[in-house]
Amino acid sequence: MFEIDRLIRLALDEDIGTSDLTTSSVIDPGIKGNAQIIAKEDLILAGIDIFCSVFTFLNSEVKFNKFFKDGDFINSNSAVAEISCDVVDLLRGERVALNFLQRLSGIASLTRKYIDRVKGYNVKVLDTRKTTPGWRSLEKYAVKVGGGINHRSGLFDGILIKDNHIKACGGIRRAVEKARANIPHTFKIEVEAKDIDEVREALESGVETIMLDNMDTEEMEKAVRVINKRAVVEASGGINLDNIVDVAKTGVDLISVGALTHSARACDISMNIVGIKG
């Protein structure tokens, strides 16, 4: 929670700075207002509580009426929530609050599209570390809201030996041996493999998960046969809505998609003041 509060504070400081020049020059203090939050397109909602928290930072007496919760599907032109407080605070918080809600709902909505594409296949869709700096916990939360699975949170909570690690160590076997000697026994090891030879080397090294990096589907199918359930198989690299079904058909266990976070479009959500009490 502290991390989210810090992000909200940074975002408000970034936007308001020393003052909201426009609002302070045209709106008298003490005027109360009601606003509606409207979904302008079909979406999966994510971040509604963070949206509300932005206004709580500005006005402790703000009142909310939320019609949906995170994870709900919302039809276009539906009211998501209502908010009441001083008009000055409605206007000061509007853009920051919507930025959180639009971004996170965009990630959740895109994730749900990927999940829906592979329904019926025994495969899980994962995110990656390709996130907005400082927003990782929020963006990974939105992936979960959309039905996806979180990969490791960062470099600190998972062992993933990638191509540059392999080059620097002189091979997969050497990298795995060094990892085994230096990590707690409770950690599993995942290795990135770019071809069948590296898949075999990773298998012989006894790793728990093998990531098939940027392989075409024909080579993925061959890799799955070679691995033969002796390790968890993850597909990664260049996967999108157009080809994810073909990837799922290869028999991999996991599909990681960087686009869930790095290419999600912000959803169209607006805040409209609908009542003023002077």
Buried (B, 14 or more C-beta within 10 A) or exposed (E): EEEBEEBBEEBBEEBBEEEBEEBEEEBEEEEBBBBBBBBEBEBBBBBBBBBBBBBBBBBEEBEBEBBBEBBBEBEEEBBBBBBBBBBBBBBBBBBBBBBBBBBBBBBBBBBBBBBEBBEEBEBBBBBBBBBEEEBBBBBBBBBBBBBBBBBBEEEEEBBBBEEEBBEEBEEBBEBBBBBBEEEEEEEEBBBBBBBBEBBBBBBEBEBBBBBBBEBEBEBBBBBBEBBEEEBBBBBBBBBEEEEBBEBBBBBBBBBBBBBBBBEBEBBBBBBEBEEEEE
